[in-house]
Amino acid sequence: MYEDNILKDLWCIHILLICTLRGFIHQLWSSYNNMFFLTRNRWIKQQGVDFKQIDDEWDWCLGHSNAEVVPHEVFNKLPLLRYFIYTPTYHSLHHTEMETNFCLFMPLFDALGNTLNTKSFELHKRITSNSGKNGRVPDFVFLAHVVDIMSAMHTPFALRSFASTPFCMRMFLLPFWPLTFMIMLVMWGWSKTFLVSFYNLRGRLHQTWVVPRFGFQYFLPFATKGINKHIEEAILRADRLGVKVISLAALNKNEALNGGGTLFVNKHPELKVRVVHGNTLTAAVILNEFSKDVKEVFLTGATSKLGRATALYLCRKRVRVLMLTSSTERFQKILKEAPVDCQNYLVQVTKYQAAQNCKTWIVGKWITPWEQSWAPSGTHFHQFVVPPILPIRRDCTYGDLAAMRLPPDVEGLGSCEYTMERGVVHACHAGGVVHQLEGWSHHEVGAIDVDRIDLVWEAALKLGLKPVSSVNN
């Protein structure tokens, strides 16, 4: 009786081990298939995997991999081996040409049964021969960076299903933290900018490249030179490839780092690729959240690129702007840019108490819960600050970060951009998309051109992009 119980327990452990190993194998193939920086030139189907396919299947294996694995040189040296190993190409022909390649586990039986697709081995050779070559050149590149160690796992090649949903902290990520931390150190020392995701929009290939740096590294004085070098190399690489537009994300366009991209444009005046910070559309999204009856707003981060543009735009609309800044010099500089008959709408304030009767706050600089307490009940917090402020006031409402939904005809999109919903991208990303689709030939770097805010907004709406702010919803 005792021995029977032991055998029963061992059988359960055996089944558990088999299931664990099978899941591990599925994860390995999924990761390999989604390492676009390694496999992009060996893709079989170029359209990519969208959210629907990811939702319909969780498993992955050799045959379902969209990237070829076995080098054709192996089959050239050992011709008989091709009849005993099936490949992703072999499997794909089974689905595209239904009457061939039935024996997916061993092509030998298809050869014996005369159901072997004659194109199998030639197609395999053609696809694997592309390894190491430059594939299709993207029309647009969004140059992002890693936010933090936890969000670093929110990538298709790490956890595909997790990456297909908006990022949020999950407990199952904690065991992976030490490994991700070690990878971060390796990336700091040796990694280069790499491709992490892509999609197609109206016949144009859009890719997201990632600078191998985490958010905290952008605030280390000794790291700025290296970060700028990575960004510069990515821009020059895009220029060599023939990319039309490259858009800088978040901290990659930090004013203190590179002047919103002006450093690279001034250093390389011969650039054919257009460098874009996308802040014009970001400003447009924020400004179009306001109801038309707003008469007064309170603005933090008032002298930043977005703060300046917001203040100048609103004062032209005869909206009183309480600009929170301790720098009279910066305030006066912005004041002089405003039309003379609108300058009285810009007011410098130095304390949060000045906004205790203002119910429209625009947060461009992170504020603490105590600082939020000065807002009157019923206040709405618009924001363009990263990370977003903590929504602690139950008697107030909080806006989302500026973002836009891509047009419905987008193809091959299978991952979410950080905390954004499916099909939604940050406004600076959308700004680059608009720049590329409209065929604009100027660089969008440095200070925001206030006169172009409405123009960019109308262009985005015309192209089918839609704002997703909670205010608009």
KANORTA-V814462 format. One record per backbone hydrogen bond with DSSP energy under -0.5 kcal/mol. NH is the residue of the N-H (numbers start at 1). CO is the residue of the C=O. E is the energy in kcal/mol with one decimal. If there is no record, write none. Layout:
{{NH:CO:E} {NH:CO:E}}
//
This chain:
{{5:1:-1.8} {6:2:-1.7} {7:3:-2.4} {8:4:-2.2} {9:5:-2.4} {10:6:-2.7} {11:7:-2.1} {12:8:-1.8} {13:9:-2.3} {14:10:-2.6} {15:11:-2.3} {16:12:-2.3} {17:13:-2.6} {18:14:-2.2} {19:15:-2.5} {20:16:-2.4} {21:17:-2.7} {22:18:-2.5} {23:19:-2.4} {24:20:-2.2} {25:21:-2.5} {26:22:-2.4} {27:23:-2.2} {28:24:-2.3} {29:25:-2.3} {30:26:-2.4} {31:27:-2.7} {32:28:-2.6} {33:29:-2.6} {34:30:-1.6} {35:32:-1.3} {36:34:-1.9} {37:195:-0.7} {38:35:-2.3} {39:35:-2.3} {40:36:-1.8} {42:39:-2.6} {43:40:-0.7} {44:66:-2.5} {46:44:-0.5} {48:45:-0.6} {51:413:-1.1} {54:50:-1.9} {55:51:-2.4} {56:52:-1.8} {57:53:-1.2} {65:61:-0.8} {65:62:-1.0} {68:42:-2.1} {74:71:-1.2} {75:71:-0.8} {76:72:-1.8} {77:73:-1.9} {78:74:-2.0} {81:78:-1.5} {82:79:-1.0} {83:80:-1.7} {84:81:-1.8} {85:81:-1.1} {91:87:-2.3} {92:88:-2.5} {93:89:-1.7} {94:90:-0.9} {94:91:-0.5} {95:91:-0.9} {95:92:-0.6} {96:92:-2.0} {97:93:-2.5} {100:97:-1.5} {101:115:-2.6} {104:102:-1.7} {106:103:-1.0} {108:83:-2.1} {109:106:-1.3} {110:106:-0.6} {111:107:-2.1} {112:108:-2.2} {113:109:-1.9} {114:111:-0.7} {115:110:-2.7} {116:110:-0.9} {120:117:-1.7} {123:119:-2.8} {124:120:-1.8} {125:121:-2.0} {126:122:-2.2} {127:123:-2.3} {128:124:-2.3} {129:125:-1.5} {130:127:-1.3} {131:128:-1.1} {133:130:-2.3} {139:205:-2.3} {140:205:-1.7} {141:245:-2.2} {142:207:-2.6} {143:141:-0.6} {143:247:-3.2} {144:142:-1.0} {144:209:-3.0} {146:211:-0.8} {146:213:-1.6} {152:148:-1.1} {153:150:-1.5} {154:151:-1.7} {155:153:-1.4} {158:155:-1.2} {159:155:-1.9} {163:159:-2.5} {164:160:-0.8} {165:162:-1.4} {167:418:-3.0} {173:170:-1.5} {174:171:-1.4} {176:173:-1.3} {177:174:-1.6} {180:176:-2.7} {181:177:-2.5} {182:178:-2.0} {183:179:-2.2} {184:180:-2.3} {185:181:-1.7} {186:182:-2.0} {187:183:-2.9} {188:184:-2.1} {189:185:-1.4} {190:186:-2.8} {191:186:-0.7} {191:187:-0.7} {194:210:-1.7} {196:208:-2.7} {197:208:-1.2} {199:206:-2.3} {200:411:-3.1} {201:204:-2.5} {204:201:-1.2} {206:199:-2.9} {206:204:-0.5} {207:140:-2.5} {208:197:-2.7} {209:142:-1.9} {209:207:-0.5} {210:194:-2.9} {211:144:-2.8} {213:211:-3.0} {215:146:-0.5} {215:147:-1.2} {217:214:-1.3} {218:214:-0.6} {218:215:-1.3} {219:216:-1.4} {220:217:-1.3} {221:219:-0.7} {223:220:-2.1} {224:220:-0.7} {224:221:-0.7} {227:223:-2.0} {228:224:-2.6} {229:225:-1.8} {230:226:-1.9} {231:227:-2.4} {232:228:-2.8} {233:229:-2.5} {234:230:-2.1} {235:231:-2.2} {236:232:-2.6} {237:233:-2.3} {238:234:-2.4} {239:235:-2.1} {240:236:-2.3} {241:237:-2.3} {242:238:-1.5} {243:238:-2.5} {244:139:-1.1} {245:139:-1.5} {246:274:-2.8} {247:141:-2.9} {248:276:-2.7} {249:143:-2.3} {252:249:-2.8} {253:250:-1.4} {254:251:-1.5} {258:254:-2.5} {259:254:-0.6} {259:255:-1.7} {260:254:-0.8} {262:259:-1.0} {263:258:-2.1} {264:261:-0.6} {265:261:-1.6} {266:262:-2.6} {267:263:-1.6} {268:264:-1.9} {271:268:-1.7} {274:244:-2.8} {275:273:-0.5} {276:246:-2.4} {277:444:-2.2} {282:278:-1.5} {283:279:-2.7} {284:280:-1.9} {285:281:-2.6} {286:282:-2.1} {287:283:-2.7} {288:284:-1.9} {289:286:-1.4} {290:287:-0.8} {294:291:-1.5} {297:320:-2.5} {298:360:-2.5} {299:322:-2.9} {300:298:-0.5} {300:362:-2.6} {302:324:-0.8} {304:301:-1.4} {308:304:-3.1} {309:305:-2.0} {310:306:-2.4} {311:307:-2.4} {312:308:-2.5} {313:309:-2.3} {314:310:-2.4} {315:311:-2.3} {316:312:-1.2} {317:313:-0.9} {317:314:-0.5} {318:315:-1.4} {319:314:-2.2} {320:295:-2.8} {321:345:-3.3} {322:297:-3.0} {322:320:-0.6} {323:321:-1.0} {323:347:-3.2} {324:299:-2.8} {324:322:-0.7} {325:323:-0.9} {325:349:-2.2} {328:326:-0.9} {331:327:-2.0} {332:328:-2.7} {333:329:-1.8} {334:330:-1.9} {335:331:-2.7} {336:332:-2.0} {337:333:-0.6} {337:334:-1.0} {338:334:-0.8} {338:335:-0.9} {342:339:-2.2} {343:339:-0.9} {343:340:-0.7} {345:342:-2.0} {346:343:-1.6} {347:321:-2.7} {347:345:-0.6} {349:323:-2.7} {354:351:-1.3} {355:352:-2.0} {356:353:-1.6} {358:355:-1.6} {359:357:-0.5} {361:359:-0.5} {361:380:-2.1} {362:298:-3.5} {363:361:-0.6} {363:382:-3.3} {364:300:-0.6} {364:362:-0.8} {372:368:-2.1} {373:369:-1.2} {374:371:-1.1} {375:372:-2.0} {376:358:-0.5} {378:395:-2.3} {379:376:-1.4} {380:359:-2.4} {381:379:-0.5} {381:397:-2.8} {382:361:-3.1} {382:380:-0.8} {383:400:-0.5} {384:363:-2.6} {392:390:-2.0} {394:392:-0.8} {396:393:-1.1} {397:379:-2.4} {399:381:-3.3} {404:425:-2.5} {405:466:-3.7} {406:423:-2.9} {410:407:-1.5} {411:200:-3.1} {414:412:-0.7} {416:163:-3.3} {417:424:-0.6} {418:416:-1.1} {420:417:-2.3} {424:421:-2.0} {425:404:-2.6} {427:402:-2.2} {429:426:-0.6} {430:426:-2.4} {431:427:-2.4} {432:428:-1.3} {433:429:-1.8} {434:430:-2.5} {435:431:-2.1} {436:432:-2.1} {437:433:-2.9} {438:434:-2.5} {439:435:-0.6} {439:436:-0.6} {440:435:-1.6} {444:275:-2.3} {445:443:-0.6} {446:260:-1.1} {450:448:-1.0} {452:449:-1.8} {453:450:-1.2} {456:452:-2.8} {457:453:-2.1} {458:454:-2.5} {459:455:-2.0} {460:456:-2.3} {461:457:-2.1} {462:458:-2.2} {463:459:-1.8} {464:461:-1.1} {465:460:-2.2} {466:405:-1.7} {468:403:-1.3} {473:469:-1.9}}
//
